[in-house]
C-alpha cells in the first residue's frame, strides 16, 4: 500500500526553518515533521516544541533513531555535501536548500551520489514556485509584449541588525562561498532563467560596503541569454533604508511586464490593449506561498513519483551564473556560464 504521508526531519532550526514550517502547515498537508535537528540544543528543543516533533543535536542520531523518510537540509553552504552524504548513506530522500553547493564539482558530486544511493533529491529554490513569474512567462509566450528586447532583475535586501561579536554565518566566505550573488541573488537569477531561457555569458562588477561581510554586498551584472536577449542583474544588501523598486521588468517590442515588490506588489502588464496597465495578479501572495508549495511538490515527488517543477540539475544554472560573475570580476571580461 502506497504511503499517504511523508515523515520528515528538519535540519537547522533558524529563520528559514520557520518559513518552511509555516509553508508546510498551509500548503503541504502530506508532510509530517517528526524530528528537528540543530547543534544548538536549545534552538532544537524550542523549535521541536513549536513543531510537535522530537529534538536531536546530531543528524546521524536522528536518522538512526527517528522515524524519518526524508530530510529538509537547511545548513550553511559549506555543509551541504556533508549533510547530503549522511542522508544518502541512511537512504533518506533530501530537500537541500539553495545554492546546491559553493562550486560546480561539489554540486555534481551531490547530484551523482543521490542517483547512486537511489534516493530522491530536490534543490529548494522557492522562486521556481513564484506564480507571478510563471504567469509572466505565460504572457511572454502568448506574445503579450511582443518580442522580448531586454530585462532587468533588482534584488534589494535590507539586513536585520546583527551582533558584531556573533556574526551571521553568511558573512563568512568559507561558509557561504560568496556574497549576495550566490546566496539571495539566486532567487532573482532563477526567475530570469524561467522567463527568458538559459544565460550564456555575463560580465560583472561587485563591491563591499558592509565591513563585517566578507563577500560582496553589491553586485551589477549584464547577462547575455542564449536567445541573444541582454538583461541586467542588480543586487544590494544594505543596513540602511531602501526605497520601493520592482523585482523584475521585462521589456518587449509591444509592451512591458513589471513585477512589483512589497506587500502591495502586483504583476502588471502594459501593452496596446492595456496602456495604463493591467493588474494581472498579486506578486506578494504568490511569493509568500512558495515555501509550502515547494515542499508539497517534494512530497508528491517522493510519494507519487510525480516529476518536480524543476529537476535538481536545473539549480546548476544559478550557481554557474554566480561563479561566472565572480570570474568576470577577476578578469574584467565576459565569462561563459556553461
C-alpha positions in Angstrom: 0.0 0.0 0.0 1.4 3.4 -1.0 2.3 5.8 1.7 0.0 8.8 2.1 2.3 11.0 4.2 6.0 11.8 4.2 7.8 11.7 7.6 10.4 14.5 7.5 13.2 15.7 9.7 14.0 19.4 9.5 17.8 20.1 9.9 18.8 23.6 11.0 16.3 25.5 13.3 16.9 29.1 12.2 14.6 31.5 10.4 14.4 29.5 7.1 13.2 26.5 9.1 10.3 28.5 10.5 9.4 29.7 6.9 9.4 26.1 5.8 7.3 25.0 8.8 4.7 27.8 8.1 4.6 26.7 4.5 4.1 23.0 5.4 1.2 24.0 7.7 -0.5 26.0 4.9 0.3 24.1 1.7 1.9 20.7 2.4 -0.6 18.6 4.4 1.1 15.3 3.3 4.3 16.2 5.2 4.5 15.1 8.8 7.5 16.6 10.6 8.7 14.0 13.1 12.1 15.4 14.0 14.2 18.6 14.1 17.9 18.8 14.4 20.3 21.6 15.4 23.7 21.6 17.0 22.3 24.3 19.3 20.4 22.1 21.7 18.2 25.0 23.0 17.3 26.0 19.4 16.4 22.4 18.6 14.2 22.0 21.7 12.4 25.3 21.2 11.6 24.5 17.5 10.6 21.0 18.4 8.0 22.4 20.8 6.7 24.6 18.0 6.5 21.7 15.5 5.5 18.9 17.9 8.4 16.7 17.0 11.4 15.2 18.7 14.6 17.2 19.0 18.1 16.0 18.2 21.5 17.5 18.3 23.0 15.1 15.8 21.8 14.4 12.3 23.3 10.9 12.4 21.5 10.0 15.6 18.2 11.4 14.2 18.5 9.2 11.2 19.4 6.2 13.2 16.7 6.6 15.9 14.0 8.7 14.3 11.0 7.7 12.2 12.1 9.6 9.1 11.6 9.1 5.3 13.1 12.4 4.2 15.3 15.3 5.4 14.9 19.0 4.8 18.5 20.3 5.0 18.8 24.0 5.9 22.5 24.2 6.6 25.3 26.7 5.8 26.5 26.2 2.2 29.8 24.6 3.2 27.9 21.8 5.0 25.6 20.8 2.1 27.8 18.0 0.8 28.3 16.6 4.3 24.6 16.7 5.1 23.5 15.2 1.8 26.1 12.3 2.2 24.8 11.5 5.7 21.3 11.3 4.4 22.3 9.3 1.3 24.1 6.7 3.5 20.9 6.3 5.5 18.8 6.0 2.3 16.7 9.1 3.0 15.3 11.5 0.4 16.6 15.0 0.6 15.4 18.6 0.2 18.6 20.7 0.0 18.4 24.5 0.4 19.9 26.5 -2.4 22.6 27.0 -3.5 23.3 23.4 -4.1 27.0 23.9 -3.3 29.7 26.6 -3.4 31.4 25.2 -6.5 30.4 23.1 -9.5 32.4 20.0 -8.8 30.8 19.7 -5.3 27.4 20.3 -6.8 27.9 17.5 -9.3 29.0 15.1 -6.6 25.9 15.9 -4.6 23.7 15.2 -7.7 25.5 12.0 -8.7 25.6 10.5 -5.2 21.8 10.9 -4.9 21.4 8.8 -8.0 23.9 6.1 -6.8 22.1 6.0 -3.4 18.8 5.5 -5.1 17.1 8.4 -3.2 15.3 11.5 -4.5 16.9 14.9 -4.3 15.3 18.3 -4.6 17.2 21.6 -4.5 14.9 24.0 -2.8 14.7 27.2 -4.9 11.3 28.7 -3.9 11.5 31.2 -6.8 10.6 28.2 -9.1 7.1 28.4 -7.4 6.6 32.1 -7.7 3.3 32.1 -9.6 3.8 35.7 -10.8 6.9 34.5 -12.6 5.2 31.5 -14.0 2.4 33.8 -15.2 4.9 36.3 -16.7 6.4 33.5 -18.7 3.0 32.5 -20.0 2.3 36.2 -21.0 5.6 36.3 -22.9 4.8 33.0 -24.7 1.4 34.4 -25.6 3.1 37.4 -27.3 1.5 39.9 -24.8 4.6 42.2 -25.0 5.8 41.2 -28.5 9.4 40.1 -28.8 11.5 40.5 -25.6 14.0 43.2 -26.1 15.6 43.4 -22.6 15.0 42.6 -19.0 16.1 43.8 -15.5 16.2 42.0 -12.2 16.6 44.0 -9.0 17.3 42.3 -5.6 17.4 44.8 -2.8 17.8 43.1 0.6 17.6 45.0 3.9 19.8 43.4 6.6 18.4 42.9 10.0 20.5 44.3 12.9 23.4 41.9 13.8 25.7 41.4 16.7 29.3 42.2 15.7 30.5 39.6 18.2 28.2 36.9 16.8 28.1 37.5 13.1 25.7 35.6 10.7 27.4 32.6 9.1 26.5 34.2 5.7 29.1 36.9 6.4 31.9 34.2 6.1 33.3 33.4 2.7 34.4 30.0 3.9 30.8 29.1 4.9 28.9 30.9 2.1 31.2 30.7 -0.9 30.5 34.4 -1.8 28.1 37.2 -1.0 24.8 38.4 -2.2 25.1 36.9 -5.7 25.5 33.3 -4.8 23.1 33.5 -1.9 19.9 35.6 -2.1 20.7 36.6 -5.6 19.8 33.1 -6.7 16.2 33.9 -6.1 16.4 36.6 -8.8 18.6 34.7 -11.3 16.2 31.6 -11.3 13.2 33.7 -12.5 15.3 35.4 -15.2 16.1 31.9 -16.5 12.5 30.8 -16.2 11.2 33.8 -18.1 14.0 34.3 -20.7 15.8 30.9 -21.0 19.4 30.0 -20.3 22.1 32.5 -19.6 25.1 32.2 -21.9 27.6 34.7 -20.5 28.0 37.5 -18.0 30.1 40.5 -17.2 30.0 41.8 -13.7 31.3 44.2 -11.0 30.9 43.8 -7.3 31.7 45.7 -4.2 31.7 45.6 -0.4 30.4 48.3 1.9 29.4 46.2 4.9 32.8 45.7 6.6 31.8 42.7 8.6 30.6 40.8 5.5 33.5 39.1 3.7 31.6 38.5 0.4 30.1 41.2 -1.9 27.2 43.3 -0.6 26.6 44.9 -4.0 26.7 43.3 -7.5 25.9 44.6 -11.0 25.9 42.2 -14.0 25.0 42.2 -17.6 23.5 38.9 -18.7 23.5 37.7 -22.3 21.0 34.9 -22.8 21.3 32.2 -25.3 18.4 33.8 -27.2 20.5 36.9 -27.7 18.5 39.0 -25.2 20.6 41.2 -23.0 19.4 41.7 -19.4 20.8 43.2 -16.2 21.0 41.9 -12.6 21.4 44.3 -9.7 21.8 43.2 -6.1 22.2 45.3 -3.0 22.4 44.2 0.6 22.0 47.2 2.9 21.9 48.1 6.5 20.1 51.4 5.6 16.6 52.2 4.5 15.6 51.2 1.0 13.0 52.8 -1.3 10.5 51.0 -3.5 11.6 49.2 -6.6 10.3 46.5 -8.8 11.7 42.9 -8.7 11.6 42.4 -12.5 10.9 44.5 -15.6 10.7 42.6 -18.9 10.6 44.9 -21.9 9.2 43.7 -25.3 8.7 45.3 -28.7 5.0 45.9 -27.8 4.9 46.4 -24.1 6.3 45.6 -20.7 5.7 43.2 -17.8 6.5 44.6 -14.4 6.6 42.5 -11.2 6.4 45.0 -8.3 7.9 44.4 -4.9 6.4 44.5 -1.4 3.2 43.6 0.3 1.2 45.6 -2.3 3.2 44.3 -5.2 1.5 43.2 -8.4 2.2 41.6 -11.7 1.4 44.4 -14.2 1.0 44.1 -17.9 1.4 47.2 -20.1 0.7 47.0 -23.9 -1.6 48.4 -26.5 -4.6 46.8 -25.0 -3.7 47.9 -21.5 -1.8 51.2 -21.9 -2.5 52.2 -18.3 -1.5 48.7 -17.1 -3.5 45.6 -16.2 -3.2 44.2 -12.7 -2.8 40.5 -13.5 -2.3 39.1 -10.0 -0.7 39.8 -6.6 3.0 39.3 -6.7 3.4 39.2 -2.9 0.9 36.4 -2.3 2.5 34.1 -4.8 5.9 34.6 -3.2 4.5 34.1 0.3 3.0 30.8 -0.6 6.1 29.5 -2.4 7.8 27.7 0.5 4.8 25.5 1.2 4.1 24.9 -2.5 7.7 23.9 -3.0 7.6 21.3 -0.2 4.2 20.0 -1.3 5.9 19.4 -4.7 8.7 17.4 -3.0 6.1 15.3 -1.2 4.4 14.4 -4.5 7.8 13.6 -6.0 8.6 11.1 -3.2 5.1 9.7 -2.6 3.7 9.6 -6.1 6.8 9.7 -8.2 5.5 12.9 -9.9 8.3 14.9 -11.6 9.4 18.1 -9.8 8.6 21.5 -11.3 12.4 21.7 -12.0 14.9 18.8 -11.6 17.8 19.3 -9.1 20.2 19.6 -12.0 18.5 22.9 -13.0 19.9 24.5 -9.9 23.4 24.4 -11.5 22.3 27.5 -13.5 22.2 29.9 -10.6 25.4 28.5 -9.2 27.2 28.7 -12.5 25.9 32.3 -13.1 27.2 33.5 -9.8 30.6 31.8 -10.3 30.9 33.3 -13.8 30.2 36.7 -12.2 33.0 36.2 -9.8 35.4 35.1 -12.6 34.4 38.2 -14.5 35.2 40.4 -11.5 38.7 38.9 -11.6 39.3 39.0 -15.3 37.3 42.1 -16.3 35.9 40.2 -19.2 32.7 38.4 -20.3 32.7 34.9 -18.8 30.8 31.9 -20.1 28.2 30.4 -17.7 28.3 26.9 -19.2 
